[in-house]
Amino acid sequence: MNRKVMQRMIWKDARTVKTLAIATPALVVGFFVVLELFTGLTHVGTERMGLAYAIWMLLPMLIACGAPAVLIGGEEESGSLAWLQTLPAGWKTIAASKLLVTSVCLLLAWAVATLCFLAYWSAMSDYWIDRIRQSSGLPEPFWIHCAGAVALSIAVMLSSFTTAYWFRSPITALVALVPLVIAAIWGVTYLAVVILPAAQFHGPPHRVIEQNFGTFALLIVSALLVLTGLSLFAAWRRLTWPESRRAGRAMGEMSTGAFRPPPEVTSSKLAGAMIFGRPRPLLALLWLQMRPIRWQLVLLTMVAIAGALITGSSSDEMLVVGHSIYILPLFLIAALTFYGDSVRQRCLFLYDRGISPTMVWLTRVGPTLCVTAIILAIIVLAGMYREASDADRELRWSWDNRLTITVMVVFAGFALTQLVSQWSPRPTLAFFAGPVFVQLAAFVLAGLLMFYTRASAVLLLSSVILLLASWRLTPKWMAGEKGKEYVVPMIGFIVAALFLPYVVVLGARYATTPAPRITWRQQMYSIELPRVDPTADKVAILDPAYVRQIETLAMKAAVSPEGRDDRIAKELSATDSIGQHLSFKEVMQIIKVRSDYPLHLHQDLARVNLDAYLKPHVFPPTPQFADAREKQFDAVGVLVKWSRVTREQAVDGAADFNVVMGVAEIADLIAARVMTAYVEQDGVTPQLKELIRLVPDEKLVRESRRNSLIRSWRRYQSQTLGERFAGEYSHKPTQWWLAVERTRADRYVDELCRFLLDRWLSGENSAFGGELAELQRLEREAYLVGGQAISNYFEDPKLSDRIAIAVDADAWMDRLRRQVAD
């Protein structure tokens, strides 16, 4: 092997792959920078570390699978691969040079990725590092995962060399790369299962590898040697067989300007096609577009359709597998849009003959766009089938919302990829760059679309801009102008397409933000409220009297009836506390429920309990049930006392709005329904009349709600982040670019408070029930609805649910008072 020839070959290959070798480490650094900028986007747990791990592991694979395609497929497209055989360089020199250059580039990418990953990890505080370790957010032991990822990248690189040498088309080689890598991984796994006893596969994967490290290392090295042998055999076949024919063809195919159809095509296929008459320009352009990419397009379409059909499965795991299968082929189909005309600058042939750029653009974008639309239609049909099978009943989003997002993302990705496929002077590099640009654009738009999940339709604007960009730049592309006059407008279009969604969505949110109610806010601050007397005796409202969700009381441990009479007497006579001797759970045990509404202890069925609690059992006035009736009336007396004391404390400022909703309103609802049931059965007896007399009057109810709500509003205004309003935590976004949402949240808190006060102070409680939809809208706009609780049991009910309970309690109390008045 001539040393000087080897050095020159390395220099040539290094210049060929320079763009990819520089772009990949730059992408690694850029992705980590973007991930750090979007710190507030996700939790600092497994989600962000999962993204960092994916960047560290996947981006170096661009070198592993892309460099061989660029070095071999790119030279095949330019005609220089066969020309190399006219030089004094054997096939071993050519293959060794390409393998060495690719290995160095891969090592550089791994070094940069590992340094960025470790820097990202070390920048976190010890607190978050411990949290991530506890949640298995970091792959440990790290060296095993690092060694496995490096070995996988080497396997991908060798497989890419094998397919690149074996297939003339670099695109076909890239598509064939996937099954070859999967076969290599499956082979190593199968041999490991055969060689190692099955008992040694119990436990975590990293523990199995640690215990059998020598065996796994031997299998991996053997697999890499097999792949190396395959790549060398493919290189020998490609570079030496048949040598004379390939060298002669290389001299005849050297590009010296505009593309000219080969003589054999002109004399045979083109002449045969003209037997049926001169083809129309549109059909001729379509033929020129489809013929070079027909096999790649068919193969990618079949893979994408297979993935789309898999998404129709009722299994959630298969849904993820289907999405993973079809998403990349869809973008690769878009990357074929301008690929055929970019090979050896065949677009110059169209430019030299004065063909309309618009017609060229339509015949290039149209076929791939139609194929993409067909695949999306299959995805929609699969989603409809999945919806018909009721497979997504546990998911928050309906299938049409998910499909809408999928369609918008695919169309936007298609528009960006087809523009990138037009730009690159190297078609194979453009084929790689398209999906990478899509991933980078996804990172840029993640800050918007991961928050505004329902605003994916705005991506249509980005798609239009990117399609308009390729149409406007088609004349320059046909003329072969790929310098600054092409790149600068292209970058401008891409930047506009990426940031226009931010402008549109945030602008629309700003335009729909309610105007500040300055006068109303001044009135809220000027309202005189009773001040809490620090020397006065306070009544302690203890947690057993507080109910988060009445339907979940069944999941609390039952209270033994032993000593119940004594506890009831102490609770009724206590003056310094409520809930000290009796809990709400025991009160409901005393009141009992109808036997045909059994309570459910499982959390998923807890909502059924609400019907049971709201239909208490009514005992007839007979000596047999005298004791049960007496205890029920005592329990109702406890509820009435709790409601009255809590409301009195709220008026004076000793109880907040959350306590009023969780104690007084629920106590009023249960007590009113029990007393109404007995009034309807027995009439207004002296015992019932005495209980009804103790019920808080309308003025006390109104003042307790008003004063506690105003105090809650004032407390909200004095806090910054993590504030609560009306007992609910405000989940306002903390990202700096979403300042408009924080402003909207504050404005809608004012609207919500004003909405409630207007109805409570005007006495319109009876008509309030028809406006709960508006209340729920204000609640969502104020970000008072969020799923931050660790379970539904500990999650406070929504404010609108609590208001609904208060409205229901008012209706039953009004009904009870009317019955007594009659």
C-alpha positions, 0 to 999 in steps of 0.5 A: 500500500503506497503511503503517499497515495493513502495520504492523498486518498484520506485528504480527498475523503476528508474533504468529501465528508467535511460538511457532515463531520462538522455539522454533527458535533455542531448539532450535538452542541446545539441540541444541548444548548436548546435543551438547557434553554428550555429548562422550564419546559419539562420536569428536571427528572427522567424526561429531560435526562431522557432527551439528553441521553437520546441526543448523546446516543443518536446524533453520532449515528448520523456519522455512522450511517451517513458518512459511508453513504456520502463517501461512496454514494456521493462519489457514485452520483458524481461519477468519481468512484469508478474514476478512482480505479484509473488511479494507481490505488488498489481497492484496499487503499480506497476502502481503508481510506474511507473506513479510517476517515469515517472512524475518525469522524465518528470518534470526534462526534462521540467525544463531543457528545460525551463531553456535552452530556457530562457537562449537562449532567454536572451542571445540575445541583446535587438535589436534582442529581439525587432525584434523577438517580432515584427515579432511574433517570440516568442510565447506570452504570454509565460505562456499560451504556456508553460501551454499548452505544459505541459498539452499536455505532460501529456496527451501524458504520460497518453495515452502512459501508456494506450496503453503500458498496452493495447498492448503486443508489445511496438512498437504497443503501440507506433504506437497506441499512435498517434490516441489516442492523436489526439482523446483527442485533438479533443475531447477538441476542439469539447467540447470547440466549443460546450460550448463556443459561436462561437463569442468568437472564433474570434481573436488570439488563445491566446486571446480566451484562456485568455478570456475563461481561466476557461472553457479551464482549466476545459476541459483540466483537465476533459480530463486528468482525462478521460485519467487517468481513461483509463490508470488505467483501462488498468493497472488493465486489464493487471496486474490482468486479467487473473493473474494465467495464466500470472504468470505461463507463466512468470516462463516459459519464463524467459530468461536464455541464448540463445533464444529457441523457445517455445514448442507450436511453435515447436510442431505446427507452425514449424511442420506444416511448415516442411510438405512441406519439410525442409526450406532453411536457407535463407527462415528460416531466413527471416521467423524469421525476419518477424514474430515478426514484421509483424503487426508493419511493415504492420501498419507503411507501410500503414501510410507511403504510405498514407502520400506519396499519400497525397504529390501528392495533388496539395495543398501546405498545403497537401504537408507539411501534407504528408511529416509530415505523412510519414517521421516518419514511414519511420524511425520507419520501419528502427528501426524494422530492428534488433528489433525482434532479440534483444528482449530477445536476440534472436540473441544468438540463431543464434550465437549458431548455427553458422549461417553466420553473413553476411546472418543474416545481409542481411536477417535483413536489406533487408526486411525493406530496400525493404519496404523503397524503395517501399515507396520512389518509391510511393513518386516519383510517387506522385511527378511526378503526382504533377509535371504533374499538375503544382502545383509547378510552384511558387517554386524555385526548380523543383520536381526532385531536391526536391525528390532527397533530400528526397530520400537521406535523407531517405536512410541516415536516414534508415542507421543510424536508423538500426545501432542504432536499432542493438546497444541498449541492450533494443530494445524499447529504440533503437526504440526511439533512432533511430529517435532521432539520425537522428534528432541530425545528421540532426542538425550536417549536417544542416550547410552543407546541408542547404548551399549546397542544391544541394549536397545531393547525398553526403549522399550516402557515409554516408549511405554506411558507416553506413550500413558497420558499422552494417555489421561489427558489426553484429558478436558482436551483435549476440554474445551479446557483447554490451560493449566498444568493440561494442560501440567504433567502432559504435561511430567511424562509426557514426562520420565518416558518419557525417563528411565525407560529410563536408570533401568531399564537402568542399574538392571538393570546395577547389580543384575547386577553381581557383588559385590566379592571382597574376600577374594580380592583380598586374597589376590591382593595377598598372593601372593609373586612373584619380583622382577626382579633389576635386576643380572641379565642379561635375555634380550631377547624381540624382536618377530620372535618375537612373533605376533599372529595366526598366520594372518596370517603369510602376509602378511609378506614371505618371507625369503630362504633364503640364509644360513639355516643360519648364522641357525639356528645363531646363534639356537639358541646365542644366550643374550641374546635370542630372535628376533634371527636368526630370525623366526616367519615364517622358522620357519614357512617352514622347517617348511612346510605341506601342499600341499593347504592353500595360504596366502592373502595376502588378509586376508579369507581369512587364517583359511584359513591357520590350517588350513595352519599347524596341519597341517605337512608330514612328510618320510619318513626317506629320504636324499632328504629328510634335509636338509629333516627336519634343518632342520625339527627345527632349527626345532622346536628354535628354537620349544622354546627360545623357549617355555622362555626366555619362560616362564622370563622370565615366572616371574621377571617379565621377560616379561608375559602378552601375550608368553607368549601371543604367543610361548610358547603358539603356539611350543608348539602348532606344535612339539607338532604337528610332533613328534607327526606325526613320532612317529606316522610314525617312532616315538620316535627319539633325535633326537625324544626329545632335542627332547621333553626340551627341552620346558618341563615342566608346572610351568614352564608353570603358573608362567609363566601364573600369575605373568604373569597375577597381575602383569597383574592388579596392573598393571591395578589401579594404572591409571585409564583406558587400562589393559590386562589380560592383553594386552588393552585395556579399552574401558570407557565414559568417560561419567559416567552410565555409572559402573556399567559401569566398576564392572562392568568392574573386577568382571568383570576379577576374575572373569576372572582368578579363572576362569583361575587356578582352572583353571590352578592346579588342572590342569584344562586338559583340561576347559577347552575346554568352558568357552570360552563362559563365558570369552568372556562374562566377556571381553565383560563386562570390555570386553576386546573392542573394534574399535579397531585400524585393521585386522584385521592389527594387531589383537591376537586376543581373549583367549579366542582366545589361551586356546584356543590355550593349551588346544590346546597343552596337549592336544597336549603331553599327547598327546606326553608320553603317546606318549613314556611308552608 
